[in-house]
Structures are given as structure tokens and as C-alpha cells.
Amino acid sequence: MERERGEDVLPVIRVSARIYRPIDEVWNLFLDPVKMVQWLGNEITAEIKSDGVISFDGPNAPVTPEMTGQWKITTLRPHSGILFTWSILGTDTLVLMRFRRIPPGTLLEVRHGAIPPAAKILHLPEHWTLMLANFRSIVELGEPALRFDYSKYHPLRVTRYDPTEVRLSVVINAPPSLPFDVWTNPEKLRHFLGVERPVVDRRYGGIYTWWAEGKGPVVFTKLEQDKELEFTWVYGDEPETKVNIRFEPVEDKTLVMLHHFGFRHPEDVVGYDIGWAAILAELKLTCELGESGIERESIWEEVRF
């Protein structure tokens, strides 16, 4: 029976990554401070033990005035799991990371709770998605997928000087035809974004939806094979905006450039920057490894080790 959402029960985020490497290798790489510099932060100090602390800082570290740059380890079970606290909005939230053997590799599971309801605006599921995508990319591709600039991320302190658009890019080791196809092929969209019934009418004004009406893409406004696509975007009661994606060949790779524009106010952009960063990181994994391997959900439960 599903537990009722009482005031004493706070949301828990669940994000997992399938990594096709042996569990011992994944465990050792995850706790390697040298590798952490590529997916967790630019400056790392790590005491990998029970009652130890992992500290991270720098422009690519998930550190904001609301999210501290320390994970305080409570329990560590080698090659099995780590339990630590992460202070979010002044609350010591619990994070449980489990490492499980799956054929033919490892399932890395993250359960993060109990998160203060006010932290919803921080978009923590997207942060975890990006971190795990970067970690998987390092293990299997030898480099992070996309490093996010946290130095400009302050969703609770938006000013009128902040941008009213999102610009991000990712380099994919494949010709432009592959990432273009992932965006516009319904079958590949299902695997890329985890959507059940995407609709893709590949022509100007054609319907383009991932989830449902009023929850994302609406119609194409540009579509040039392997070069560019653009579509309108409406989510809830937000005013209509547009998303433009260009695919530029660079030697034997592709530079994918995303521009989400048309927002009226800086506060309207909150969440889209980290959200699109996570999606582009998953795009790289999908194109280069055949799948992103990332799954996530928000639920209501207690975190137990």
C-alpha cells in the first residue's frame, strides 16, 4: 500500500545509472578523488571512510548558497554502499548510494531524502541525473559528458540582470545524422527520454510532443535534415517559448548547440538550465553508448541503509 503524504514524510529522489563495467572497478573509480574532479567538482578533498568527509568546490561543483559542498559519510560498506548527509537549505538530507551487480555490469542507485519541500525549485533530480551521466561517461567514454557552470546557478536569488534564455552545447563523437535522428525518431526518443508515446510529424507545423499536451514540445517551426530543428515549447501555464537545436560537424564529431529562448523574465528560466544540461548529457550517452542508462523518479518514503 502506498504511504500517504503526511507532513512527517518528505520526498525522496531516486536516480540510477547502468554502467557496463565490473562492480569493483565502478566502486574504485567512484571513490577516486582524481576522477571526482571530472564529475563532482574542480577541487576535491576526500576522506573515504565512515565518519569521513568529501568536500567539493569550483565552478563545476554542485555548490550554491542552498547546497553545501560537503558530503559527510555516515556509513561505508566497501563495494556495496555509502550513506552520507548533504546539507540542503540548512537541512541535513540523507543520501544512500548502492552498488549492485547486474549482467553485464553495475547498477549505481541514488536515493536522496528527506528533502525540504522548498528545495523543489533547486531541481535536485536533474542535478543527480547530470552527476551520474558524467560519472558513467567518465567510466565508459573516458571523459565527462557535460560540465555545468554552477557559478551562475542561484534559483532562489534571481535578479533582473540574469539571462532570459538558455544556451548549452555538447560534443558528440558521431556524425550529425545520429543526434538528429535521436531527437526526431519516435523509437529512439522513447529510449533517450524514457517517454512512452512521443509524436513526431517531421514537417513545418507538424506536431512534436514527448509527454502530453501542455508539457513540453508542441510543433516544429524549423526542420532541416541533420542540421537544425526548432520547436515551440509550452509547459503548464508558462507563456510559449522556443527551443532551437543545431548540429554542426566538427571534424568527425558533432557540436550540438541548444538555445531555449523567448522567456519574458529571468525567473521563468529557473530549472531549464540544469534540466537541459542533464538532457544533453544523456544525449551524448545515448549516441555514443546506445542508451543513457539513467532512470529517475521522485517518491515519498524513508531512506534506509
Protein Blocks (a to p, Z undefined) as FASTA:
>chain_A
ZZdddfkbccdddddddddbdfklmmmmmmmmklmmmmnombdcddddehiacddedjkb
ccdfklccbdcdfbdcehkbccddddeehiacddddddddddfbdddddddddddfklmm
nommlmmmmmmmmmmmmmmnopafbdcdfklgcfklccfkbccbdcddddddddfklmmm
mmmmmklmmmmnopabdcdddbehiacdfkbghiacfbdcbdcehkbccddddehjbccd
ddddddddehjaccdddddehiabfklmgojlmmmmmmmmmmmmmmmnopaoiacddddd
dddZZ
